[in-house]
């Protein structure tokens, strides 16, 4: 970590550079219409993400945040502050852009108000993550026995997922209405017309809300909520003021189409499916990284340790690239085609595309003549209108598009199920297998190059013992003892294996006692005394085992005493000792 003043100085200088770049992007000669504004905002948002990466991985801002009160117990605090940094960059973009908002959007917007509206419209994107993360952190610090292990188990993950769904379905829509300052649409002819239209299409909802997006100037509508009791229809004043009743009906039919085709539920499925797909791939990537040579060669070239290189550069960069590709090409594909399905619902409702096409054309004109502006998540308006015209000419295109969407969903579902099965079948310790597999192969190569190195066989014995390859472990330890017969640690490790291994075929109490006794004569350390005590206990000499375990406890460091104390209590209970005897320290 850099000293705080140096990190702060770098940050201020970097932010000044970012601000200067924003001013260059939003110069009057470069941003004269909505199309160029949106393009500039997109590029600067990506730049803000890159600057945030510098803050995290070079200036180490999360480490500084972790020193704040409660930050170590509640990691969400440091992460939330990191997110605020990103919003800080976005706010700088919007502050600079506000000077061009009048010329671009045709409305007077003060800088502070323009920034506030942008923050308010983007805040709901991160709100579910924040609420669930805060809940998880609070559960982890509660003094409830077993809560941490439960939350880390499959049952805990399922419970958290259920809470997430309930939050999204029940609490999130009303909360959005508060954040966006929506209000119920006043009674009158316009509302009655919309109520009648929704009733005709059999849409159940809680209320129709006025959505004051950017002062009500935006021409748009939406539907929020999975459950009818918590579902809201949103319309902006700009939409009501500029579209005819027929065009408003077409826009409503489009939004109702999202409900009827269960698009909101399918969006959640696609997003959660990505988590399922990426999980086994992530595990397999880690396995291949640790098992192969490329990571270690790259570490040698960069003089950064392999774990640090993987954790700080490769994994964050790789996950970011994969996420961007997923959002752009997979999630974007479903978004575009779901929007087209919603257009087709309006098409079917009115028996043709004239009404929805007229509404789209007017929205494009009112929004700054964006008819030909491409969109990765909606299709461009000209593309949508042209497709509707094609459907007017050939009604078979409607069913053809629906088949295309559901075939894609079926393929995606198959991929999710396959990934889920792969995740279940992969060994839980696969990554550790990669690490130990590479370690074993490298040690074996070293043993061939330098067969007189007793430490190589010692290390091989330890690794084989950890992965329960007991025959290989015993052979390695024996080879190490052939080279250096009086190594107390190897004697102790081999004795421990022969006394405690899970495979009874390798249990040898006599040899274990002999090795442990020799090790204690060479080095009377607590862990070696503990091994000798286990040998006597296995031989049935309980008093001797208890006496030696007390010696191990007396010689142990304060942070180690509980291990030997618990073992001693366990043996005393098994030996029929009364609680009055106590522990003799």
C-alpha positions, 0 to 999 in steps of 0.5 A: 500500500502507498502512504495515504497522502501519496494515494490521495495525490495520485487519485486527485491527479487521475480525477483531474485527467478524467474531468479534462477528458469529459470536457473534451468529449462533450465539447459543443462541436463534438456532441450536437445531438442525442446520438452523439451524446449517448455515444460519448456517455457510453465511452466515458462510462467505460473509461470510468470503469477503467479508472475504477480498476486503477483505484482498486488494483493500483491505489488499493482503495479497498484496503484503505476503506477496510480501516473504517469502523465496522468495515472488517466485520461488514465487507459491504461498507468497503464495497459500497464505497468502491461503488460510490467511487464509480458513481463519482466518475459518472456524476462528473460525466453528468455534470459536464454533460449538463452544459449540453443538455439544453441544446441536446434535449431541448429543455432547461436542466440545471447541473445539479438537477441533471446529475440527481435525475441520472443518479436516481434513474441508475440507483435501482440497478445496484439496489438489489445487490446492496440489500442482499450483500448487507443482509449476508454480512449482517448474518455472518457477524451475528453471534448465532452458533452455526449461522456462518456455516449454514450460510456457506452451505448449499442450504444457505445459498438456496435460502439467500436466493429465496430471499432475493426472489421475494425482495425482487417480487414484493419489496422492490417495485414499491421501493422503486416508486419511492426512489423514482418519485412516482405518483398515482395517475390522477382520475380522469378520462385519460386514466379511465381509458387506460384502465379500460384498455388494460382490463380488455387485455386482462392485465392485473396491476396495483396502480398506474403511476406518473413517472417524472423521468428527467422532469417528465420530459422523457417519452417512455413507459414501463411495467414493474413487478412480477406479482399483480398486487405489486405491479405498477404501470409507469407512464411519463408526462411526456408520453401522455402529452405528445401521443394520441390515445391510439398510440398510447394504447399501442405503447401500453400493449407493448408493455403488457406484452412483456408481462404476458410473455413473462419477460421479467421472469425470463430476464432473471432466469438468464442472469441466474443461468449465467452464474450457473454456467460460469461456476464450473467453468471458473473451477475448471479454469483454476484447475488448469491454471494451477495444474499447468505451466503457463501461469507460473511462466507468466509469473516468472516473466512479470516477477509477480507470484502466481497466486497474486497474478491470478487474483489481481490481474487475470481473474478480475480482467477475465471475469470482466471480459466474460461478463461484458461479452455475456451482456452484449451478445447473450443477454443483449440477444434475449433483450432485443428479441423480447422487445420484438416479442412485445412489439408483436403483442401490440401488433397482434392486439391491433391486427397490424403494425400501424399503431405501434409503428406510429408510436415508435416513429413519434418517440424517435422524433421527440427523443431527438430524431434517434430513428436510425440510432442502433441499440444493442438491447432494443434494436434500433427504431427503424429496425423495429418499424421495418420488422413490423412492416414485414409482418404486415406483409407476411404474418408467418413472421410472427410465429417464426419469431416466437419459435426463434426466441423459445428455441434460443431459450431451450438451448440456453436452458439445456446449457444451464442444466448441463453446467449445473450437472457438471458443477455437481459432478466435479470434485469439490477439491478439484482446484486443490487437486490441480495444485497438489498434482502440479506439486507432486509432478514437480517434486518427482522431477526434482527427485529424479534430478537430485535423488539424494535430497531428503527434503524432496521425499519429505515434501512428497510424503506430506502431500501424498498424506494430505490427499490420502494417497497413503501407500505413496506417502509411506514410501516417500517418508521411508525414502527420506528416512533412508537418506536422513534416519534421524529427522524427527519431523519425518519420523513424527509424520510417518508415525502419525500416518501409521496411527491415524490414517483413515485406511485401516490397512495402513494402521501399524501401532507398533511401528508408529510407537517405535517411530514416535518414541525415537522422534521424541528422543530427538525433539520433544516438541508438543506436536511430536509428544501428541503423536506419541500419546496417540501411539500409547492410546492406540496400544491401550496404555491409557495412563501413559497416553494421558500423561504424555498428552499433559506434557504436550499441553504444558509445552504448547504455545498459548494459541495451541493449547486448546487443541491438546486440551480438547484431546485430553478432555476427550481421552479422560472422558473415554477413560472414565475419569471424573470431572473432579479430577480436572486437568493437571497443567 
